[in-house]
């Protein structure tokens, strides 16, 4: 699978915007809903919508041959990723949790080297580490309150599950239909989270108002279904370390939007973090022959 530079740039930009916008939207929506049920409902909604769109291509499911791929992807990319993330935010301040979760691009670089044999140069590794530091600098001003060891462990587990799930999809991608993979991982993961939420939380505590419905619909359609399709398309088509490095811009955009719409303070750490992230992306994506920041190419194994 090969993407042109222009198409790769458009997809990357769209993904960053969709994921960046989702953080403040979810932050507002969570004031009106229990967290696990909210994660489960928006994930399940995204999966059902994807399945409905893909129904004419039902022959591409190939359930008997690929059911285990759907199940493993649902475990790491939906159930563990969204479930651990939602629970962990109850124990750790959002800033610290974000810093730890965005270890994911660094972990992807290491796992891709070990599992898929992708090249990881010293420059690329330094770039990934600088991006992680940049996210940390941006988020440091929002780190306050009691720091729970359980919350830190949940944040680390969130990052690890996301990284494992991403590399796994890259490895098995040619064996499944990308769109059905997104649909099934969301449906299976959403059902599991809803089951836990119905047992541990109360549906009656959901406030069915505008902010909640916006968060639910945006999450199901844009924040999960469309975003995962774009992300997996980029991952399957190119160098995962390069794709992952661009996700460092997601928390940056989320912080900027928080400053603009939620009246969160603008600090010097925001500027310093921005410089580190931009330099990080430059190091990871720089090549001696190509001037465009991202070049996605097919993987031959």
C-alpha positions in Angstrom: 0.0 0.0 0.0 1.4 3.4 -1.0 0.2 6.9 -0.3 1.4 10.1 -2.1 3.1 12.8 0.0 0.1 15.1 -0.4 -2.4 12.5 0.7 -0.2 11.4 3.6 0.0 15.1 4.7 -3.7 15.6 4.5 -4.4 12.4 6.5 -1.9 13.3 9.1 -3.3 16.8 9.5 -6.8 15.5 9.7 -5.9 12.9 12.4 -4.1 15.5 14.5 -7.1 17.8 14.4 -9.7 15.1 15.1 -7.8 13.7 18.1 -6.7 17.1 19.4 -10.3 18.5 19.3 -11.6 15.4 21.1 -9.8 16.1 24.4 -11.6 19.3 25.3 -14.9 17.9 24.0 -14.6 14.8 26.2 -13.5 16.9 29.1 -16.7 18.9 29.0 -18.9 15.8 28.3 -17.5 13.9 31.3 -19.1 16.4 33.6 -22.5 14.7 32.7 -21.7 11.0 32.5 -19.9 8.2 34.3 -16.5 7.6 32.6 -16.6 3.9 31.7 -20.1 4.0 30.2 -19.1 7.1 28.2 -16.0 5.3 26.8 -18.0 2.2 26.1 -21.0 4.0 24.5 -19.0 6.2 22.1 -16.7 3.2 21.2 -19.7 1.0 20.5 -21.4 3.7 18.5 -18.4 4.2 16.3 -18.2 0.5 15.6 -21.9 0.2 14.8 -21.7 3.1 12.4 -18.6 1.6 10.7 -20.3 -1.8 10.4 -23.4 -0.2 8.8 -21.3 1.6 6.2 -19.3 -1.5 5.5 -22.3 -3.9 5.3 -22.2 -4.2 1.5 -18.6 -5.5 1.9 -19.5 -8.2 4.4 -17.7 -10.8 2.4 -14.4 -9.1 3.4 -15.0 -9.9 7.0 -13.7 -13.5 6.6 -14.6 -14.2 10.2 -13.4 -17.8 10.4 -9.9 -17.0 9.2 -9.5 -13.6 11.0 -11.6 -13.6 14.1 -8.6 -13.8 16.4 -7.1 -10.6 14.7 -10.3 -8.7 15.4 -10.3 -9.9 19.0 -6.7 -9.1 19.7 -7.0 -5.6 18.1 -10.2 -5.0 20.2 -8.4 -6.0 23.3 -5.4 -3.6 22.9 -6.8 -0.8 20.8 -10.2 -0.4 22.3 -10.9 -2.2 25.6 -7.5 -1.7 27.3 -6.6 1.6 25.6 -9.9 3.4 26.3 -10.8 1.5 29.5 -7.4 2.0 31.3 -7.4 5.6 30.1 -10.8 6.3 31.5 -10.2 4.7 34.8 -6.6 6.1 35.2 -7.8 9.7 34.8 -9.7 9.3 38.0 -6.5 8.7 39.9 -3.9 11.0 38.2 -4.1 14.7 37.1 -4.8 15.0 33.4 -1.5 16.6 32.6 0.6 13.9 34.1 -1.6 11.2 32.6 -1.1 12.7 29.1 2.6 12.8 29.5 2.8 9.2 30.4 0.4 8.0 27.7 2.5 9.8 25.1 5.3 7.5 25.8 3.4 5.6 23.0 5.4 7.0 20.1 8.7 6.1 21.8 7.4 2.6 22.5 6.2 2.2 18.9 9.7 3.1 17.7 11.2 0.4 19.9 8.6 -2.3 19.2 8.7 -1.7 15.5 12.5 -2.2 15.6 12.2 -5.4 17.6 9.1 -6.9 16.1 9.0 -5.6 12.5 12.7 -4.8 11.9 12.1 -1.2 11.1 15.2 0.9 11.3 15.6 3.0 14.5 18.6 5.3 14.2 20.1 7.3 17.1 18.7 10.5 15.5 15.2 9.1 15.3 15.3 7.8 18.9 16.6 11.2 20.2 13.8 12.8 18.2 11.1 10.6 19.8 12.5 11.2 23.3 12.5 15.0 22.7 8.9 14.8 21.6 8.0 13.0 24.8 9.8 15.6 26.8 8.0 18.4 24.9 4.6 16.8 25.8 5.8 16.7 29.4 6.9 20.4 29.4 3.5 21.4 28.0 1.6 19.4 30.5 3.7 20.1 33.6 1.7 23.2 34.7 -1.5 21.2 34.9 0.1 18.5 37.2 -1.2 19.1 40.6 -2.9 17.2 43.5 -2.2 13.8 44.9 -0.2 11.5 42.7 -1.4 7.9 42.8 0.9 5.0 42.1 -2.1 3.1 40.7 -2.9 6.0 38.4 0.7 6.1 37.1 0.7 2.3 36.5 -2.6 2.6 34.6 -1.2 5.4 32.4 1.9 3.3 31.6 -0.4 0.3 30.8 -2.5 2.6 28.5 0.6 3.6 26.6 1.9 0.0 26.3 -1.5 -1.3 25.1 -1.8 1.4 22.5 1.7 0.7 21.2 1.3 -3.0 21.1 -2.0 -2.7 19.4 -0.6 -0.4 16.8 2.4 -2.5 16.0 0.2 -5.6 15.9 -2.1 -4.0 13.3 0.9 -3.1 11.2 2.1 -6.7 11.3 -1.2 -8.4 10.4 -2.7 -5.6 8.4 -2.5 -7.3 5.0 -4.5 -10.2 6.3 -7.7 -8.2 7.2 -9.9 -5.5 5.8 -8.9 -2.2 7.6 -12.4 -0.9 7.8 -13.9 -4.1 9.2 -10.9 -4.2 11.7 -11.9 -0.8 13.0 -15.6 -1.8 13.2 -15.0 -5.0 15.1 -12.4 -3.6 17.5 -14.9 -0.9 18.4 -17.9 -3.1 18.7 -16.1 -5.8 20.7 -14.3 -3.3 22.9 -17.4 -1.1 23.4 -19.5 -4.1 24.4 -17.0 -5.1 27.0 -16.7 -1.6 28.5 -20.4 -1.2 28.5 -20.8 -4.5 30.4 -18.4 -3.3 33.0 -19.9 0.2 33.1 -23.4 -1.2 33.6 -22.2 -3.3 36.5 -20.0 -0.6 38.2 -21.9 2.6 37.3 -25.4 3.9 36.9 -27.1 4.8 33.6 -29.5 7.1 35.5 -26.6 9.4 36.3 -26.1 10.3 32.6 -27.4 13.8 31.8 -28.7 13.7 28.3 -27.9 17.3 27.4 -26.2 19.1 24.6 -22.6 18.8 25.8 -23.0 15.1 26.6 -24.6 14.3 23.2 -22.0 16.3 21.3 -19.2 14.3 23.1 -21.0 11.0 22.4 -21.6 11.7 18.7 -18.3 13.4 18.0 -16.5 10.6 19.8 -18.3 7.8 18.0 -18.1 9.3 14.5 -14.9 11.4 14.4 -12.9 10.7 17.5 -13.0 6.9 17.1 -14.3 5.5 13.9 -12.9 7.9 11.3 -9.7 8.6 13.3 -8.8 4.9 13.7 -9.4 4.3 10.0 -7.0 7.2 9.2 -4.4 6.1 11.8 -4.4 2.5 10.6 -4.2 3.6 7.0 -1.1 5.7 7.8 0.5 2.9 10.0 0.0 0.2 7.4 1.4 2.4 4.6 4.5 3.8 6.2 7.3 4.0 8.8 5.5 3.8 12.1 8.1 5.8 14.0 7.5 8.7 11.6 3.7 8.5 11.9 3.8 8.2 15.6 6.1 11.2 16.0 3.4 13.4 14.5 0.9 12.4 17.3 3.0 14.5 19.7 1.1 17.4 18.2 -2.2 16.1 19.5 -1.7 17.1 23.2 -0.2 20.4 22.0 -3.4 21.1 20.0 -5.5 20.0 22.9 -3.8 22.4 25.3 -4.1 25.3 22.8 -7.8 24.6 22.4 -8.2 24.4 26.2 -6.6 27.8 26.4 -8.9 29.3 23.8 -12.2 27.7 24.6 -11.9 26.6 28.2 -9.9 29.6 29.4 -7.0 27.6 30.6 -3.8 29.7 31.1 -1.1 30.2 28.5 2.3 29.6 29.9 6.0 29.7 28.8 6.0 25.9 29.1 3.6 25.8 26.1 6.1 27.7 23.9 9.1 25.6 25.1 7.1 22.3 24.5 6.1 23.5 21.1 9.8 24.1 20.1 10.8 20.6 21.4 7.9 18.9 19.6 8.7 20.6 16.3 12.4 19.7 16.6 11.4 16.2 17.5 9.3 15.8 14.4 12.0 17.2 12.3 14.6 14.8 13.6 12.4 11.7 13.2 11.3 12.6 9.7 14.4 14.2 8.2 16.1 12.3 5.4 19.0 13.3 3.2 17.0 13.2 0.0 13.4 14.1 0.9 12.4 17.5 2.0 8.7 16.7 2.7 8.3 15.9 6.4 6.5 12.5 5.9 7.0 10.0 3.1 4.9 6.8 3.4 6.0 3.8 1.5 4.8 0.2 1.2 6.3 -2.4 3.5 7.9 -5.4 1.9 8.3 -8.4 4.1 
